[in-house]
Amino acid sequence: MKKYIIIKADDGNNFDYITSINEITDEQIKIIKPVIEAIKNAPKDKHGRGHNYETGEMIDKAGAKMLYGHLKGFKTFNEFVPRGDENYPGIHTIKNIMIVSEVEVLFKN
């Protein structure tokens, strides 16, 4: 059965969310778990907010590579992260990460 990783991220300062959906193997899941744990435990400000995965032009304090690049699964995880668009070519916060094991196609054109 195929598995998919779904990552929802904020790509700008206007709460504009983007999502990536990619097929993932059990081996890749095992490899990226330390990165996911580090993102979950990233520091937050006094309001409970924090940019936990800054990339591209969205790097304000510390980029994702600087924070997580030392972890074995970083390169693999980073391949699954949404990239933003031409207005905001990068993201600053990963909001959630899900692994789903089955997708039901309701319509395909």
C-alpha positions in Angstrom: 0.0 0.0 0.0 1.4 3.4 -1.0 2.0 6.0 1.7 2.1 9.8 1.3 3.6 12.6 3.3 1.6 15.8 3.5 3.3 18.9 4.7 1.4 22.2 5.2 3.6 25.3 5.5 3.2 29.1 5.7 5.0 30.8 2.8 4.5 34.4 3.7 3.7 36.8 6.5 0.0 36.8 5.4 -1.0 33.3 6.6 -0.9 32.0 3.0 -0.5 28.3 3.3 0.9 25.9 0.8 0.8 22.1 0.9 3.0 19.4 -0.6 1.8 15.8 -1.1 4.5 13.2 -2.0 4.8 9.5 -2.0 7.1 8.2 0.7 8.5 4.8 1.7 8.7 3.3 5.1 12.5 3.6 5.0 12.3 7.3 4.2 9.8 7.8 7.1 12.3 6.1 9.5 15.1 8.4 8.2 13.2 11.7 8.5 11.7 11.1 12.0 14.6 12.9 13.9 14.0 15.9 11.7 10.3 15.9 12.4 11.0 15.6 16.1 13.4 18.6 15.9 10.8 20.7 14.1 8.1 19.8 16.7 10.5 20.9 19.4 11.7 24.1 17.7 11.7 27.2 20.1 8.7 29.4 20.1 8.3 33.0 21.2 6.2 34.1 24.2 3.0 34.0 22.1 3.6 30.4 21.1 4.7 31.2 17.6 8.0 30.5 15.9 9.5 30.2 12.4 10.6 26.6 12.5 11.7 26.0 8.9 12.9 29.1 7.1 14.0 28.6 3.5 14.7 30.7 0.4 14.0 34.4 0.8 12.0 33.8 4.0 15.2 33.3 6.1 14.9 35.8 9.0 16.8 34.3 11.9 18.1 30.8 11.2 17.6 28.8 8.1 16.4 25.2 8.0 19.8 24.0 6.9 21.5 25.7 9.8 18.9 24.3 12.3 18.5 20.8 11.0 21.3 20.2 8.4 23.3 18.2 11.0 20.6 15.6 11.2 20.9 12.5 9.1 17.5 12.7 7.5 17.6 16.4 6.6 18.3 16.1 2.9 15.6 13.5 2.5 13.0 15.5 4.5 13.9 18.8 2.7 12.9 17.1 -0.7 9.3 16.8 0.6 9.0 20.4 1.8 6.8 22.8 -0.2 8.8 25.5 -1.9 6.5 28.6 -2.0 5.8 30.6 -5.2 7.2 33.4 -7.2 6.0 36.0 -4.7 7.5 34.3 -1.7 10.1 31.8 -2.9 10.5 30.0 0.4 8.6 29.2 3.6 9.1 30.1 7.2 6.9 27.7 9.2 5.8 24.1 8.9 2.3 23.9 10.3 1.7 20.2 10.2 3.1 16.9 8.8 0.9 13.9 8.1 1.6 10.4 6.7 -1.4 8.8 5.1 -1.5 5.3 3.9 -4.4 5.3 1.5 -5.9 7.9 -0.8 -9.3 7.4 -2.4 -9.5 9.1 -5.8 -13.0 10.6 -6.1 -12.5 12.3 -9.4 -9.8 12.3 -12.1 -10.0 14.3 -15.3 
